[in-house]
Amino acid sequence: MLKHHYIDSSSESPIDLHKILDGTDYIAMNQPFGLKLNNLQMMDYDPYGRFSGRMGKISRMHGDLAFLQHTVASLNETGKAAVIVPVGVLSRSSHAERAFREYIVNNDIIEAIVLLPNKLLSYTTIQTVLLVLNNKKHSSRNQQVLFINAEEQSTSKVRSQHYLTQDNIETIVAMYERSSTDTDDVKIVKLPEIIENEFNLNPNQYFTSQTVETQFGDVIINKAVYDEKVKNKRTLKEIAQLSRGVNLPSKNTIKEGQKGYKVIQLKDVEDGKIDLESIEVIPVNNAERYMVESGDIIIASRGTAYKVAIVPDHNEPLVLSNMFIRIRIKDKAYKPEYIKVFLDSPVGVALIEGMKKGGTVKALTTRDIEDIEFPDIDLNDQEKIVQTVKDAELKYMDLLQQAHEILRHGKLSAYTKMGFRNVIEELY
C-alpha cells in the first residue's frame, strides 16, 4: 500500500512529522517560509540523523532547510516529493544549505525545479520554486536536472495576486513529462555543470532569457543573444576594485554624543542619486577601509530595490554601509558614468538580478558581480553615450515640468469655473 502525505504551512515541526512520513512513497509539501528553529538540542540528537552530518548541520535560522532535510530522509527507496520552497534555499552560500544541495545533487535525486510565477502565494512576495525529488528517476533523466521556467504561466486575479488556471497547470505538467530537449522555457542541465556552478540550483542561473522590471516596464533579456551580438566585452574585475561596505552597529549600542562618520545607507539613494543632506552620522569601526571617493559606483547588495549611483564630489568623509558594494574604477580607459549607464540598462539589471541569492531578502556579493561583462568600447564613444543619456534625462525633466504646468493651469481653469480660483492661487 502506498503511503503519502501532504504537509501544509503549519506549526508542525519536522521532528514530529517523521512518525507520519517514515518510509513514504509520496510527499507534497507547502512548508512555512523563514521559520526559525528553537529546540536545536533535540535536533542535534535526532535519532534519524536528518539535521546534521550527511545533509548539513542546521542552525536556528535554517527552518527552510530543516523541512527539506526531513523530506529527503522520509522518502523510501522509490519515494517522490514535490515541495514549494523559496528560491534562496537553492542558492544561498551558507555551509549547511550548500551541504544539502551537494547531497541531493551528488545522489542524483533532483528530477525537476520549476520556477513559479510571482505573486502566486498570497502570504509572500518572494520568488518560489517547485522542487521535485525522486529517489528512482527514469534512466533517461539520470545525471541531469530538468529546469522549467513557468513565470509566464499564470493569470492575474487582481493586481497583487496571480493564480494558475487549468491550462497553466496542464502546460507545466506537459513540460515536465515530455521535455527531452532545451527550449526557451525548459533547460536540461547535466550534473557536472551544476557542480561547476558550485551547486547553485537557482533556475535563473541556467535560463538565457529572463524577465526583468526596468524603466521601460517588464522586458525579456536573452543573455545568449547578448553574448552573441556583443563580441568585445570586459569583466568588472578587470577594470575595477570591488568591495563591500561596513557592518553597522545596532542602534541600542550607540551612545549619545559618540563620534562617527556619515554613512551611506539604502534610504539615502533614490533615482540613481545620493542625497548627501540626509546622510546620518554613525560610529563605525575601521571607517577608513570603507570610505568612498568621488566617482565610485555603489550598487545595492541587499533588498528588493535596484539601486545604482555614483558618489558625487563631497567635502567630508563618507563611509559605505554593508547594504552596498563599491565599484572603484582603476582603469582610466573607462568612465564610471559609462559603467553606470550599462548597469542601469535592462541587460545590466538582468545580469545583476540573475546573480542575487536569498529568500525574503536577496543579496549580492562582490564575487557574484565581478565577472559581469559589459561592452568594451573606446573612451570617446563612452563619453558620447554618457552625454546622450544626460541629454535625454534633461529633456525628460524639462518635458515633465511642462506637463506639470499644463496640468496646473488646466486645474486652475476648472477651479475658476467652480468659483474659487482666487482661494487656490493664494496658496501658490
Number of C-alpha atoms within 10 A of each C-alpha: 4 8 15 18 15 13 14 12 10 9 9 12 13 18 18 9 16 17 10 13 21 15 18 23 21 23 22 17 21 16 21 19 19 14 16 14 16 12 9 13 8 11 21 16 12 13 10 13 16 27 30 19 13 13 25 22 21 25 18 12 13 19 22 22 26 28 25 24 24 21 27 22 19 24 23 18 12 13 23 24 27 20 21 20 24 24 26 25 26 24 23 21 16 12 11 21 25 19 18 27 23 20 16 18 21 15 11 20 23 26 25 22 25 24 22 23 20 20 19 21 15 10 8 13 14 20 21 22 25 20 23 20 24 23 20 17 17 9 7 8 17 15 18 20 22 23 27 27 25 20 17 13 18 21 14 12 10 8 7 11 15 18 18 16 12 10 11 16 13 13 14 18 12 11 19 18 9 8 16 14 9 14 13 12 18 21 21 19 15 14 18 14 13 18 15 9 12 14 25 23 23 25 21 21 16 20 22 16 17 20 17 18 14 15 9 9 8 11 15 14 19 16 16 11 11 13 13 8 9 12 10 11 13 15 15 19 19 13 17 20 16 19 19 22 23 21 13 16 12 7 8 6 8 14 9 6 6 9 11 15 20 21 26 28 20 19 10 15 21 14 9 15 14 21 13 16 7 13 17 14 15 18 18 20 14 9 18 12 13 21 19 24 17 12 17 19 25 28 24 23 26 21 16 13 11 18 21 23 23 23 20 15 9 11 5 8 13 22 24 26 23 21 21 26 24 28 25 21 21 14 12 10 14 19 17 24 20 22 21 19 15 17 22 20 15 21 21 19 19 24 22 19 20 21 20 24 23 21 22 17 12 20 21 23 17 17 12 15 19 17 13 17 19 18 16 15 14 10 14 11 11 20 14 12 15 19 14 11 14 12 12 12 12 11 12 12 12 12 12 12 12 12 11 12 12 11 12 12 11 12 13 16 13 13 16 14 10 9 10 12 15 11 11 11 10 7 6 5
